[in-house]
């Protein structure tokens, strides 16, 4: 029979060995900067379902914890370029590529032109926007070709990043068309159906003529528009390479959940 002192000795030895085990490391915290979108009341909208899915996947694959910070796009870019963290959704430009390192594409979407249903017009290229006023999200870049033509071929009204506000101004004929991004799995008819349902209460409040609603022009401004992660070059410690490896393992973007209504 084991003596009491020996049992105490064994218990103490077991406790010491347990205490000597290395503690499980906490996931690295990574600041993730995302451009904010506002609702019709001017409040910041939560992340979309597909963004949650993408970010959750990367947190698991990279063993990191994202600390998400949402800012207006101009401030989001300024903070990211200053080294404040990783940024998602900032389009590539030649100037940005000199200062930031970009990941492989993480998501694709399509840029559509939306008009009033009684004021559609033919659209095949940016030249067809000559003389028109286009509603856009303030602080967001729509690619180099668009930016070169901005306020030259056409005028751009940069609104607060509230989809409802931009669409209201369109219905009131303050602009000729509005730029809207939608996931690439949706076609023009699907986007149009969503937007018409989305603005139906607004159209009633504005007392629009009977039958007037929104139309999505069949030719997109951009197709397969890519969204990336990016970080200031002097702050990349291998994170972009790890993101690229994780994205390569990820399922195709089309498997992400489709939104049920226009955000």
C-alpha angles and dihedrals in degrees: 000000000000113000121238095245091053091050090051090049092052092048091050091048091050091049091049092051091050092049090049093058112107114254116247108264117245115238114265112260113233122187109230116196118205129179111247128237122203131216126226090278094053094253122136111260121226122250116283121253094254091050091053090049093050095045093045090051093052093046089056096043095045097037091233136126116228117220099202119210121183122204138160107279097254091054092041091057093044092052094045093049088049091058099256094135150295115320128207127205101017108140120234121256129168091251094050092048089060091058104030139047115228130207127227113277112294098181140004130215140168129241113222135187114228123197138171109277090240094049107050120144137188113273128184103138141003089270088071089066092064110140095006130120115234126197115223140166112271115251096012124120118217097197134289097281092053093045092050090054095042112120090357106072093014139006121250124210107202107209131186109278093266114123091199092055093049093048091048090054089050092052089050090052093243088130133024096225142356128223115230131176119216130175112277093242090072124083127210094267093052093048091048093051091051094048094048090053090045095054099037093101090044092050090053092050091051091051092228120184114278113281096013112134137127131306129196113216110237096231113071121221090224131009128201089010105186127226121205145182114240139180136185107275094236090053099051108108094172096297095122091052090051091048090050091052091049092048090052089057094046124103117257113286089242088072091066114106116272116237114248095214139014111280 
